[in-house]
Amino acid sequence: METPAVNRKTRPYLFYDTTASICSSCRQRVEAKILIKDERVFLEKWCPQHGFERVLIADDAGYYRQCRERWIKPPELPHRFATAMAQGCPWDCGLCPDHMQHSCVTVLEVTDHCNLRCPVCYAGSGPERPGFRGLEQIERMLDAAVAAEGEPDVLQISGGEPTLHPQFFDILAAARRRPIRHLMVNTNGIVLARDPHFARRLAQFGPGLEVYLQFDSLDDKVLRQLRGADLARVHDQALANLDAAGVSASLVVTLRKGLNDGEIGDLIRFGLSQSCVRGITFQPIEDAGRNEGFEGDRHRLTVSEIRRAIARQSGLFSLEDVLPVPCNPDTLAMAYALKLDGEVYPLTRYLDQEVLVGGAGNTITFERDPKLRETLVKLFSTGLGPQQQASCLSELLCCLPRIEAPAALEYRNVFRVLIVQFMDAANLDLRVLKKSCVHMVQPDGRMIPFEAFNLFYRNPP
């Protein structure tokens, strides 16, 4: 006797994985799962008090799965852990032994004071917040970063607006006395635009120093919405002063869907046209700080959306040129290019994936991998002289088709494109948070992941 077939109902999605998150309403840790539907990826979570919540985390399931299944590498440990495991992630940040990545980028905030009051500021900085950290405390924070990393790859002096600090150049000098490879100054550019001498003083701390310039748009109408001020001329003058002083800069763009995501290609081309600009970083807006409650689902962009926009709008990079960064591929992606005689040559397509995934260190600075040292470390490092850069570039160019190496190449020939996503309460995946490599150094020695700091530690209850 044959058993009759049973018609079973199926769910309208693929159950891909399980993880943990927090409830957007009460911020309590909750169970979550990863679902794939119509080639889009969602984080679905359930809170006993507030019910279900589903958030888009990637609009390209193929890219998401590639990040999860191919672009992974063994976690790298910091030199020390500053906190014990007691309550579980995200309540033990410091770093605790359960964190799965050292600090690729260490952020040191020297003030909450700012000459702007940006509507999207995650730190809630502004003119009404006058406090400055003292130099003695800042030196302790620098020591904490060195103790955690030995030789920090990148340390960003941030705020508020750090250039307003009355001891700003003393802070740079203190950082320079320590074994920090690359030093960045996060700034809105107002001081740089108003005072050419300020840029010339910055140049005294190079090579190895770069300005991380807020640069959200070429249109003042957009800048007024994001920053509350007309800044296009300020940006132009700041870049002119940096160029005259010989100081390198990276443009950093906060992206809001439907507002400035259509400018991605224009911003890349603008950056390429500036001799002092070494790259551009795109950061999708984070629902935190002053920006909290901005209806993130309507305005938040995923890494996969930005990656596709770079390929579609720039006309220079293909999708294959924008690679996941193996230390945390869910939130980081990168592309590198070489600028030669008005032409742009994407380089990322020529890198061996196995070398990138299997190597040591992170692929933003390429500092720690002996396999890449001969071809890439010296090329992309800010701390080299022209002769070393030219040697490395000449060696690298032999791998590229139909390009003759000029007699002299410098760091100004390099252009990098980064996507850096900071999760908020809606899209926080604790599996991904454990691999965060951008950390906020604290006076007590803790190194707190950027997203966790903004969500739980910046303004504790």
N, C-alpha and C positions, 0 to 999 in steps of 0.2 A: 504494500500500500504506500503510495507516494505522499510525502508530507507537503501540504500546500505551502506555496511561497508566502512569505510574510512581507507585506509592504510597510517598511519602516520610514518614518519621517526623518529627514536630516536637517541639521542646522544650516542656515544660509551663509556660513562662513567656515573658514579653516581655523581650527584651534592650533595655534603655532607653539605657544609656550606659556608658562606661568611665571609670575614675578610678584613684586609687592610695590605699593605706591602709598600715597596719602590721600585722604579725602580733601577735595578742594574747599569744602565748607568748614569742617572742624579740625583739619590738619592731623587727624589721627591716622596711624599706619593701618592700611587695609590690604586685603588680598587683591590681586589683579591678574589679568591674563592678556596675552597678545593674540589678536584675531586678524585674519586676512580675508578681506571681502572685496571683490571686484578689483583686484590688484592694488588695493589700498590696505594700509596696516593701521590697526587701532589698538589703543590701550583701553581696556574695559576694567573698571573696578567697582567694588560694591562695599558700601558703608552701611552697617546695621542701622544707623540713625538717618542717613541721607540718601540711601538707595544707590541705584546704578548710575555710572557716569562713563561715557565713551568719548575718547579723544583721538583725533587723527594724529599719528606720529610719523607716517611716511606715505607718500602718494605713489610710490614705486616699490611694489613688493619684491621685485627682483633685486633692486639695489639694496633694500633692507636685509634680505636674506644673504646677499653677498657679504655685507658687513658682518653679519652674525656668524657666517659659516666659513668664510675665507680670510677675512682681514682681522685675524685675532693673533695675539702674541702672548707669551708668558708675562705675567705682571712683574713690574719692577718695584723693588722695595725702597722706601726712603732710608736714610741712615738711622733714623730713630722714630719711634712712635711716642707721641706726647700724652695720649689718653688710653685708658683701659676699656675693654669691652664690658659694658655693664647693662645698658638698656637696649642695645641693638641699634642698627642704622635707622634713622639718621640722627640719633640722640647722643652718640659717643664721639663726635667729630673732634679730631685733634692733631694728627691722624691716629685712629685706633688700628690695632693689628688686623682688623677685618677689611681695611681699605686696600684696594687692589692696584693702586698706581701711585708712584711718587709724584712730585710737583714738577711738571714740565714748565709751567709758568707760575711764579709767585707774585701775588699782588699785595703791595704795601700801601695802605691808605694813610696819608699824612695829615689830612684835614677833611672836615665836612663842609667847610666854607667854599663858596663858588660865586662867580660873577654872573652866572645864569641860574635860572630856576626851571630846568627842563621838565616838561610834562611827563617825559618817559624815564626820568632818573630813577634807577633802582635803589640808589642810596638815599634819596630824599634830600640831596644837598641843595644849598641855596645861599643867597646873601644874608639871610636871617640866621644862619648857623656860623658863628664867628670862630669856633674853636680850632686851634692848631696843636698837633702833637708836638711835644718837646723833643729836642734832638737826642737827649739821653734815652728816652723811650724808643725813639725810632732806631737808634743804634742797637738796642736790645732786640728789636724785631728783625733787624738785619742779621744779627748773630743767630737768632732762632732759625731763620731761613737757611743759613750756612750750616747750622747743626743738623738740620733735617736733610739737606741735600749734599753737603760737602762742597760742591761747586755748582750752585744753582745755574740752570741753563738760561732762564730769562727771569729777570726781576723787573716788575712794572711799578714805578712810582705813580700813585694814583690819588684820588680824592673822592669828593669835591674836586676843586681845581688846584692841583699841586703847585703850579707856578706862582700862586698867590702866597705860598708859605714864606714867611720872612727869612727863614734859613734854608731856602730851597737849594742853593748851591752848596751849602754845607752838607746837606743830605746826600747830594750827588757825590761829593768828596768822600763821605763816609762809606757809601756803597762801593766806590772805586778802590777803597783800601781793603776790600774783601774779595775773595775769589769768586766773583760773579761774572759769568761769561758775557752775557748780553744785558744791557740796561735799557729800559724803555721808560718814556715819560708820557703818561696819558693826559691829554690836554684838549681843551676846546679851541685853542689857538689865539684867543683874544690878546693875551700878553705878548705872544710871539709877533702878532700883526702890528701891535702898537710900538714895540720896542725892538728895532733891529739889533741893538747891542745885546739883548737877551739871547738871541739866536747865536751871536758870536761867542758869548760865554759858554753856551751849550757845547759848541764845537770843541772847546778845550777838554771836554770829557770823552771825546771820541779818539780812535774808532771803538766800536762796541757799544755806542749809544745811538738810540733811534727814537724819534718822536712818533707816538701813536696818536694821530690827529683825528679827532671827531670830524666826520665828513659824510653826513647822511644824504646829501642831495646837492645838485647844482642849482636848485630852484628855491628862492627865498620863501615862496608860499608853503612849500613842504617843510622847510626849516622852521618856520614859525609854528607849525603844528607840533613838530617833534621837540624843538628847542626853545620856542617862545621868543625867538629873535631873528632878525635878518643877519645872516652870517656868511653869505656867499662871498662878499668882498673881503671879509675878515679871513676866510679860508685862503683866498687867492693871495692876500698880502702875507699871511703866515708862511705859505709855501715859497713865495718869492724871497722872504727873509731867510728861510732855512736853506734855500738853494744858494743864495749869496754867501752864506756862512759855511757851506759844505756839510750840512747836517742831513742825514738820511731821515726819511719819514715813511710811515705806513698810514694809509687812510683806513678809518674804521667806520663802517656804515651800519647803523641800526635800521633794520628793514621792517616795515609794517605793510602787510598785504593790502593792496589797493591804493597805497599812498606813494611809495617810492620803489616798489619792486619792479616797476617798468623801467627804471633808470639803471639797472644793474650793468647792462652793456655799455651805456654812456659813461658810467663811473669808472669802469675798467679802462675804457679808451682814454678818459681824462687822466687817470693815474699813469698810464703808459706814456702820455705826452709830457709828463713832468719829470725833469731830470733828477730831482731829489727824491722821488717816490720809488720805493722798493717793492711795494705791494699794496694789496687792499684786503681787508677783512670784512666779511658780511656776517652780522649778528642778527638773527631773527629776534624780534621783540620779546622780552621776558615780562610776564605778568607779575611784577614785584615792585616794591617800593611805591613811589608816587604813581607808577603806572598800573598798580594793582586794581583789578576790576574793570579792565578796558575791553572786556568781551573777547578774550583771547582766541576763541575758536574762529571768530570772523577775521582776526587780524594777524594771527600767528602763522608763520611760514615754517615748513619742515625743511630739513637738510636736502631731501631729494628734490623738492620744488626749486630751491635756490640753485642746486647743481644743474638742473635742467635749464633754468633761466640763464645761467652763465653760458651754457653751450648755445642756446638759441639766440641770445641777444648780443653776445660779444663778437661772434663771427671769427673768433680766434682759437677758442678751446672747444674740443669735442667732449661729450660725456665721459669718454674713456680717459681724458686728460685730468679729470677731477676725481682724485682717488680718496678713499677713506683713510684716515690716519689711524694706524693699528692700535695705538694705546687706548683710544676710545672711539671706535669707528661709528658708533651710533650718533655722535654729536659733532664730530670733526671731519672735515674733508679739505683737500688741498690740491693745488695745481701750481707748477712752476714754469716759468718761461725765461727766455733769453732775448734781450733787446739788442739788435745789431743793425746799424745803418738804416733805421726807420722800419725794420721788419721785426716781427715777433715770432719766435720759434718755441712752441710748447715743448718742455723737456720731460714732463712726468710720464709721457707715453713710452719713454725709452728706459725707464727704471724697471728693474727686475722685481716683480712682486715678491718672490721668495726671499730676496735679500731684504726688502723693506719689512716684511712680516717677521722674518726670523732674526733680524738684527737686534742689537741692543739700542737703547735710547729711544727718543721720540723722533718722528719724522717732520717736526716743525723746524728743529734746529740741526738735525743730522750730526749731533756732536759726538755721540758715544759709540758709533758703530765702526769697527775697523774695516769692514768690507766696503763701506761707503766713503771712508776717509779719503782715499786717493782721488775720488771723482766728485763727491758732492759736499762733504763737510766744509772744505775750504771755499767752495763756490758760494755756499749759502750763509756762511758765517759772517757776522758783522765785524769781527775782530781781526781782520787780515789786511795787510798792505797790498797795494796794487800788483807788485811783482808776484806774490804768492797767488793772488786771485787769477792773474793772467796765466800762470803755469797750469793751475787746475782747470780753468776754462778751456785752454788749448787742448788739454788731454781729453776733456769731455766732448769737445766738438768733433773729434775723430769718429765718434759714434753716430753723428747726425748726418743725414744725407745732404749733399750739395751746399754745404756751408763752409766757407773758408775762414779760418780763425784770423781776426785782425791782429796786428802786432801788439796792441795793448788793450786789455780788457780789465774792467774794474767791477766793484760791487754794484755800481750804477747800472750795469748791464743786466742785473737780475730783477725779475718781477715775480712775485708770488701772489696767489689768490687763495685765501682761506675762508672756510665756512666754520663758524664757531657758534654752536647753539647752547644756550643756557636754559635748562629746564625750569619750569615753574610748578606751582601746585597742581595744575591740571595735567601736565604731561610727564610728571616726575616718575621715572622708572628707577627704583632703588638698585636694580642690577647695574644700570648704567651709572648711577651716582657713585657706586663703589669703584668705578674706573675713572672718575673725574681726575684730571691732571692740572686744573687751574685752581689754585688754592690761595686763600686769604691768610696772611701771617698775622698773628695776634701778639700783643705785648707779653702775654703769659707763655708764649712759646708754641701755642697750638697753630696748626695749619688746617684751616677749615675749607672744604670744597666750596667753590663760589656759589653754586645753587643753594647748598645747604645753609650757607651763611646768610644769604638774602632771605631765605624762607623762615629760618628758625633762630638765628643767632644775632642778626643785625639789630633787631628790636625785640628782644625776648619779652614774653608776657610777665 
